[in-house]
Amino acid sequence: MSLVRRATPEDAEELLRLRQVMIDSVFAVGSRPGAGAGSDTDTGTSSDTGSGSGSDTGSDTSWHAESLATVRRRLAEPEGSFVAFVVDHPERPDGLAALVAGSLEYRIGRAGNPHGRVGCVFSVATDPDQRRKGYARAAMEALLDWFREHGAGSVDLNASVEAEPLYASLGFVRKADPSMRLNL
C-alpha cells in the first residue's frame, strides 16, 4: 500500500499549514532568497530541504482563513484542474507529513506538446520533522503520474538549488526562462 494519497477537502487546513511551512522556509529570516522547503511557482522557488513553520517564524498566516473555503472547494472537484497529493503524518493522526500540489493548464500547443496541456507544480513541502524520508519524492511521483494520465505534454516548476537534485533525478532540467510577473 502506498503512503501517498490524493488530498481531500478534509485536508485543507493541513495543506495550508504545509504551504506556510514552504513559504516560511523559502523566505526565512536571514536566508538567501530561494533557500528552503517547498516548490512554488507563486514565489519562484522550489525545495524540500529547508526548515521553519508558520508557528515557529511568526509569519503572516492571516490569509489562511480566507483561502480555506477555496482550497476545500477545489479539492472537492474530482475532475478539476487542481490536485494535491499528501502523505499522512505517522505520529499525528490528523496531520500531514508532506504535500505536493499542482494544476493542469492549457496553453496553445507547440512542437513537442501539440495539445498544449502543461502541468504546473507550485507547492512541495515536507514537515520539518519528517524530511529525508522520501515523502516528497513519492508524492511528486504520484503528481507526475496524474499529469501523464491527464495528457500533460510537459511539467513546469521553479526549483531552488537545494531541491534541484530531487527534481533532476525525476527528469526535470533547468531551462532559460524569461518569466515576468505582474501582481494585480
C-alpha positions in Angstrom: 0.0 0.0 0.0 1.3 3.4 -0.9 1.9 6.1 1.6 0.7 8.7 -0.9 -2.9 9.6 -1.3 -4.9 12.2 -3.1 -5.8 15.1 -0.8 -9.5 15.6 0.2 -11.4 18.7 1.4 -10.8 17.5 4.9 -7.1 18.0 4.4 -7.5 21.7 3.5 -6.2 23.2 6.8 -3.2 20.9 6.8 -2.5 21.8 3.1 -2.4 25.5 4.1 -0.2 24.7 7.1 2.3 22.9 4.9 2.2 25.6 2.3 3.1 28.0 5.0 6.0 25.8 6.1 7.2 26.1 2.5 6.7 29.8 2.2 8.4 30.4 5.6 11.3 28.2 4.5 11.7 29.9 1.2 11.6 33.4 2.8 13.2 32.5 6.1 14.7 35.5 8.0 18.4 35.7 7.4 18.3 33.2 4.5 19.0 34.0 0.9 16.1 34.1 -1.5 15.3 30.7 -2.8 16.5 28.7 0.1 14.1 26.5 1.9 11.4 23.9 1.7 8.8 23.6 -1.0 8.1 24.2 -4.6 6.2 27.3 -5.5 5.6 28.8 -8.9 4.0 31.7 -7.0 7.2 32.5 -5.0 9.5 31.4 -7.8 11.4 28.7 -5.9 11.2 25.1 -5.1 12.9 23.0 -2.5 12.4 20.3 0.1 15.4 20.9 2.4 14.6 24.0 4.4 13.1 24.4 7.8 10.6 26.5 9.6 6.9 26.7 10.0 4.3 29.4 10.4 4.2 28.9 14.2 8.0 29.0 14.5 8.7 32.1 12.5 5.8 34.4 13.3 4.9 34.5 9.6 1.7 36.1 8.3 -1.0 33.4 8.3 -3.9 35.8 8.1 -4.6 34.7 4.5 -5.4 31.1 5.7 -8.9 31.8 6.8 -9.8 33.5 3.5 -8.2 30.7 1.5 -9.6 27.8 3.3 -13.0 27.6 1.6 -11.4 27.9 -1.8 -9.0 25.1 -1.1 -11.7 22.9 0.2 -13.9 23.6 -2.9 -11.0 22.9 -5.3 -10.1 19.7 -3.5 -13.7 18.6 -3.8 -13.6 18.8 -7.7 -12.7 15.3 -8.7 -12.2 16.2 -12.4 -10.8 19.7 -11.7 -7.5 21.0 -12.9 -6.1 21.4 -9.4 -4.8 18.4 -7.4 -2.8 17.7 -4.3 -1.1 14.5 -3.1 -0.2 14.0 0.5 1.5 11.7 3.0 -0.2 11.3 6.4 2.0 12.2 9.4 2.9 8.9 11.1 2.8 10.5 14.6 -0.1 12.9 14.3 -3.4 11.3 13.2 -4.9 14.4 11.8 -1.7 15.8 10.4 0.2 15.6 7.1 3.9 14.9 6.7 4.2 16.0 3.0 2.3 17.9 0.3 2.7 18.2 -3.4 0.2 20.3 -5.3 -0.2 21.3 -8.9 -2.6 22.2 -11.7 -3.1 21.3 -15.3 -3.2 24.3 -17.6 -3.9 24.8 -21.2 -1.6 26.8 -23.4 -1.7 27.0 -27.2 0.2 23.9 -28.5 3.7 23.8 -29.8 6.2 21.3 -31.1 6.5 18.5 -28.5 3.2 19.4 -26.9 0.7 20.0 -29.7 -2.4 19.8 -27.4 -1.0 22.5 -25.0 -1.5 20.6 -21.7 1.1 21.7 -19.2 1.4 20.5 -15.6 2.4 23.2 -13.1 3.9 22.2 -9.7 3.5 25.0 -7.3 3.7 23.6 -3.7 6.0 20.9 -2.4 6.5 20.9 1.3 7.5 18.4 4.0 7.0 18.9 7.7 10.4 19.7 9.2 10.3 16.6 11.5 9.6 14.3 8.6 12.2 15.3 6.0 14.7 12.9 4.3 12.2 10.0 4.3 11.3 10.1 0.7 7.8 11.5 1.2 8.3 14.5 -1.2 9.6 12.1 -3.9 6.8 9.7 -3.5 4.1 12.4 -3.6 5.9 14.1 -6.6 5.9 10.7 -8.5 2.1 10.5 -7.8 1.6 14.0 -9.2 3.7 13.3 -12.3 1.6 10.1 -12.9 -1.6 12.2 -12.6 -0.2 14.7 -15.1 0.6 11.9 -17.5 -2.9 10.3 -17.1 -4.4 13.8 -17.9 -2.3 14.3 -21.1 0.2 16.8 -20.0 3.0 17.2 -22.5 5.3 18.8 -20.1 5.5 19.9 -16.4 7.0 23.2 -15.1 8.2 24.1 -11.7 10.6 26.5 -10.2 13.4 24.8 -8.2 15.8 26.1 -5.6 19.4 24.9 -5.7 18.7 22.7 -2.6 15.8 20.9 -4.4 17.3 20.6 -7.8 18.9 17.2 -7.2 15.5 15.7 -6.4 13.8 17.2 -9.4 16.8 16.3 -11.7 16.5 12.7 -10.5 12.9 12.8 -11.7 13.9 14.0 -15.1 13.5 17.8 -14.8 16.1 20.0 -16.5 16.9 23.7 -15.9 15.8 26.0 -18.8 16.4 29.6 -19.7 13.1 31.2 -18.7 12.5 34.9 -19.2 9.4 34.8 -16.9 8.0 38.0 -15.6 5.1 38.7 -13.3 2.5 41.4 -12.7 0.7 41.2 -9.4 -2.9 42.5 -9.8 
